[in-house]
Amino acid sequence: MPTVAAYIGAALAEIAGCFAFWAWLRMDKSPLWLVPGMLSLALFAYFLTLVESDAAGRAYAAYGGVYIAASILWLWVVEGSRPDRWDVTGAVICIVGSAIILFGPRSA
């Protein structure tokens, strides 16, 4: 699975899993929301193992920027709150940072 697809899957799974906990604790939803939430968080961890990287820490660090950008997209699409220019600027900076971490040339 290509790295970009793994990161997108991981981001969607993590945000959905965390949102299930948010819904339970902050929106007074049923504790049954935790079941798909925990499954989603397990799927998130699985997706991160599919990232093409020689080191787990590097894959996780680069994922941080993807998570931030996906969270801003979630804010807009799911929560209906349009991101402002600072949200978008910050997300773009994070994606650039992620690309540098993951795809930057390495010395042998």
Long-range contacts (C-beta under 8 A, 24 or more apart in sequence): 1-50, 2-52, 3-51, 3-52, 3-53, 3-102, 6-47, 6-48, 6-50, 6-51, 6-52, 7-47, 7-51, 7-62, 7-63, 7-66, 8-66, 8-70, 9-43, 9-47, 9-50, 10-44, 10-47, 10-48, 10-51, 10-63, 10-66, 10-67, 11-63, 11-66, 11-67, 11-69, 11-70, 11-71, 12-70, 13-40, 13-41, 13-43, 13-44, 13-47, 14-40, 14-41, 14-44, 14-67, 15-67, 15-70, 15-71, 15-74, 16-40, 17-41, 17-43, 17-44, 19-74, 19-78, 51-102, 53-102, 58-101, 58-102, 59-102, 61-98, 61-101, 62-98, 62-99, 62-101, 62-102, 63-98, 64-94, 64-98, 65-94, 65-95, 65-96, 65-97, 65-98, 65-99, 65-101, 66-94, 66-95, 66-98, 68-94, 69-94, 69-95
